[in-house]
Amino acid sequence: VTHNIMHGCSLSKVNALQHRDAPLCELTGRRASVALAVTSNAADGRPLTLYFEDHDTATNAWTGSLCRYVDQLAFIMVPAKSVGSAVEREERTRAVRECKASLSALCADDAMQHLAEGSPLLAVPAAQFAVKLADAIHGEGSLEAVPARLCLSDAYVAAKYPQLAEDTLTAANWALLARARASNALRSRLRRSFGKLYASQGRYEEALRQLADDIYHCSLEEGPEHLSAVGGYFELANVFSLLKRGDAAGALDDKVVDCWNKYLLPGMGRSVPALSASQAAQGVEMLRAALKRREATGGTHVGAGEAHYVLALLLQHCGDRKPAKGHVRTACQIY
């Protein structure tokens, strides 16, 4: 039975009689039960088939990320028509490696965007594919594959798979411990992911310690008010909110709003730096959560007005002008 899950591709059950070796899932490495055939001309008319463990995994992987990268998938997965000379083979090997690295980064960014938008089931397969590609390039225990693993851990936490998240974080932590050259930025991201996991498990004091270390390492790398540190303040605010420590959560929400305000307001001769789709989505998530907490303590407080204003700046920066105008009006009413 074949099902069309999106224009340009179809999904069918794997026929074991047609395969000498049972195909394995592209994401989990377990035995595949469905095959996704790309029917577009992206592979120069040659077939591109992806195998997945089940229908839901295939659908989430395709619609959540892979459907946007058919050309890249075809390039790295469909063998070349001709072998060519040694120089040509070496050039193709280099190009495939670069394409895998680019695709891994794109899938990780997709996963982070899905997480910010509250779609963890779409984030998980995108992050799994990012890890698979990073491992293929650098090796499973490599430092270079750690960012993709941290993204996958965050997706597992959001999807409520704590054991998978912990296993993934353990592998990432081991890679950092084995290499003294790991940057403070990477150590910061690792501590943040541990903080998210512990908070999801109700281990709040451990989460606070991990997130404090996150901000420490991030401050050493970029400074305490850099945009990369804002996520640490935001996660700390979330934990303090869960502990019913409203004053601490409010102070950290103030820090989140202030850091975004400084980033979005151009200074003398400085334009606002570009944001990736995932950074923008994460920023909107942070500011909306900070605004919600501020409104819970008094919607007419000046802090709520500031949050409305900064959220409007970010939405305007992203091109969402209509909701941005609404937040500006509300900010003006409060001020």
Secondary structure as UniProt FT lines:
FT   STRAND          2..6
FT   TURN            7..8
FT   STRAND          9..13
FT   HELIX           16..18
FT   TURN            26..28
FT   STRAND          34..38
FT   TURN            42..45
FT   STRAND          48..52
FT   HELIX           55..64
FT   HELIX           66..69
FT   HELIX           70..77
FT   HELIX           86..116
FT   TURN            117..118
FT   HELIX           120..138
FT   TURN            140..141
FT   TURN            144..145
FT   HELIX           146..158
FT   TURN            159..160
FT   HELIX           162..177
FT   TURN            180..181
FT   HELIX           184..200
FT   TURN            201..202
FT   HELIX           204..221
FT   TURN            224..225
FT   HELIX           227..242
FT   TURN            243..244
FT   HELIX           246..264
FT   TURN            268..269
FT   HELIX           277..296
FT   TURN            297..300
FT   HELIX           302..317
FT   TURN            318..319
FT   HELIX           321..334
//
